[in-house]
Amino acid sequence: MGYLDGFRITLQQMWGDRVTNVYPDVKRPKPDRFHGRHVLNRYEDGMEKCIGCELCAGVCPARCIYVRGADNPPDEPVSPGERYGFVYEINYLRCIHCDLCVEACPTEAITESKLFEFSFTDRQDAIYTKAELVVGDDGHPQKLPWEDWRAGDETNTSAWVRATAPSGSAAFEGKVGWSGELGFGVRAPEKGQTAASDQAPAAASAPEAKKKAR
């Protein structure tokens, strides 16, 4: 095949059906279990869920999380427990979005949204502090200038999937297993494989099948 034949194939594709999107104006929908940028959640009364236990930092395989807990002020407690997350940092130059921190958290304080596109102009911007990670007074993540948030990126976070068979037990499928969140309340459980709406129609019994055959 000569080089002119190669150009002919290229020109033919120009008038064919497009299989790509105009990125970034149009983006593909993200899966429900997508792992993106972390957020630190708050209870419905506004208190922070993080108790500074440092389990997320201990389980992180990339060592990108740094946490230091402190005793709650008696007059103005930050979280309902005895301690709270005084320092919380995530280095996104090292994070691999494995979601192990979310699984290790005992209070569902840290979850992952669906935002995954960052455009840092300074390496220091990639180290998110607690002030940037904690959700605002409306319960939604803070949107920083170098982030490209789209509708729905914060609605179903990665902790939402805990509704289906936590610890591998199918008996918990469809049951809510976490506390409410500021701005969202108690999230509805995820539909599992045995949900009524997902089940295929039951096969007809043998006598009924014979009647239809006649």
PyMOL commands that set and color helices and strands:
alter all, ss='L'
color gray80, all
select helices_A, chain A and resi 3-13+55-59+100-104+123-126+130-133+158-163+166-168+170-172+196-198+206-213
alter helices_A, ss='H'
color red, helices_A
select strands_A, chain A and resi 38-40+65-71+83-91+110-112+127-128
alter strands_A, ss='S'
color yellow, strands_A
deselect
rebuild
show_as cartoon
